[in-house]
C-alpha cells in the first residue's frame, strides 16, 4: 500500500494552498468535541419494518419483520428527558427506518418533538406518502423530507421494486405542495447509474427537490460480503462521481441557482476534494455531537453501526446518563491509528474515517485509497 502523503496527485492538490488551509480550519471543528461532546443531531430509528425489500438495505428491513420497538409512550418519555437534560432547540432529529411512515403515531411524535423545540425530518422511500400525510407532518412542525431516488426508473426499481420510482418522485412533489421548504433527494451511486446522473438531477428537480445528496453503498446489511462489481465504484468511477459533483456545484454557484448538490457520508477525501463536493469536510461526528435511539430503545452513535456498538438502553437508563458516561470508544480516537491508518499523514484531520465504513469494510474504507488507481 503506497504511503498517503501530501504529494499524492489524486488527493492532495498541493498547488492550492488556500484550499488546504480552509480544509484544516474546517477539520478543527471536531477537536473541541473530543473533549466536550455536545449533542446536536439525533437519529431516531423509528422501526425496522418496511413496505419494500431493497437490495441494498443496510438494516435488512422488509415487510413482516417483527422486532421489539419502542411504544409511543416510551418514545415521548425519552424525548421529554432529552429536552430536560439538553438544549432541545439545538437538536435536529432525523427519523429513519425501516420506513417511518409505517408508524401510526409518527405525526404525534413529530408534533411532540416540535413542542419541545426540536427540529425534525424523515428519510423515506416515499411510496407511502400521500397528500394528507404530507400536510399532517408539515402541520406537526416538520420542515424537511428526504426521499430515496436511486436512479432513473429501471435502475431505481431494480433496487427497490416495481412501481416504486413514480411514487418516490410523487412524494417529492407532494411534500413541496404541502409547504416543505427542504425536500431532498438521496441517490446511492453505483456503476450502472453513474452515467445517468445528469438525467437523475433533471428528474428530481422537475419533481420539486431543492437538494440532491449523492452517496455510495457500504458492505453491510444485504450487501455484507457482496462482491458484485455492479454495486461498487472503482477508483476511476469514484473520481468521475466527485468530478461531477464538484463541477455541478461550481456551475450552480456561478448561475446563482439555489439547487444544492453534495457528496455525503464518505470519509475524508483529502484537501483536493473537501469543501468542493460538500459544504463541510467528511469527518465522522458519531458519539461527539451525533447519537441514535435505535428501534428497540438501545442508544448508539450512528444507526449504521453494528448493534454491538450500542452504549446502553434508553428503556433502562436515562439517555443523558448514557451520553455523558459511555461512548468512550468514540471520543478517544487513538485506537483508530492502526492498520492502514497507522502512518497516514492525514490522520489528525481524518481520525480514521467514517466509523460505520471502517467497521463494515476494514480493507477498503479509506477514501484516499478509493480515489487512487492500484499500483
Steps between C-alpha positions, in 0.01 A plus 500: 500500500659835400550758772224759527681829475471858387647414160223261394366668182152350531432631848732785591482800269818646646491800268176618662639607838192707597286191446721295734487775764120515475468122534726498807296783653174315434639174641586676825126514579521148635785554747298672778233230473751228584542659843149640543235313297197711412182328381347683203394220263288202597391206287179326597484162329122486525455144372672219312177419318475606137252461217790436260789254497780699340801312366746734670333553837761532774252386767336209312158662540200337333123450525390284790817544701429471872736671744451654844417867446462792734136578567353843449513573873860382526608723212324805643649433843854471367457822303377674815811400695725616215326838499549523877872418485609672177415815306227353281499804271847399379405140421404385151330159488531285188226236500614190315395138462404270353221715369394764754161546334400153623475635855141614564622732776758678283312829469434510875867437579609772255255745658646417842854559373389838367335590832832431673685729259664227292514511121442180305503327164420155365698284260247304297470285190206726416258233389261545795489879503171648383376859506321455833802354679730765354270776627472335842879482538537861391230615742678304776806719446722293272674701228735252330432176312765281335387257230712219351535518120754241389505566128265536209201268501667172398802543728291615796256213469775237469598601852161588651228318307248567223293812527723658764661764275188694404372495857833625635502791256137568588599519868745780418227692317245444778744618766567821310128559449444449873740786566824323590784745429765228498430193289809294433563215259762242602667286233719195562754515217631180344656419161166441327357844578819707491448617142134583573576763762409801280165340415437406864567860598243620248244249628533594867504872420190469284329319788580790734814404693716790615793285617665192352730286713718237334638209700668167431413156630652326801564130557240453769153356532399327177829603341720355772775303326361591157758491221269587209690762293164651401471643852846646562677796342862451396750788549435649155126493566546657844695784340235532229230534766695759697586690180130513412401632843780757505412621151128527573560691824723742311249541216204550732688759705604690188140505377360608837291183502395406856470127422744311722717203402735332744693185574414342833598232748844435359807542719781751455565556128821703524529878450476472122133407542381609842276808509465477121256209499325585829474796733679333793779247492428130545579457866311242704319663794347178635497518879629859499194700400301214344307224677232247407199349668454163333164338439527283813604791723872432497718808476786513252695763312395425142220267387733359233732351762475135605251442781788389723615864513192611694597676823192429710121491495276805531237261634715431806722808536454869457625602155720776641672255735595282204616802300717643775642176644539266202621550139867472600601324177355788300676774697848348520614457142843361586390139434417592142863580420561143396503293184499719190469810721813428705742724308260717299599867482132599493396320820471813714241639259326173415520315833446169326211572266131432539463243776214310335709462184809397695308222676305383195793488257829514694713443191334762280361781714769761429376763254854600410560145377160482333598791273837354407573248228679184620876489444 
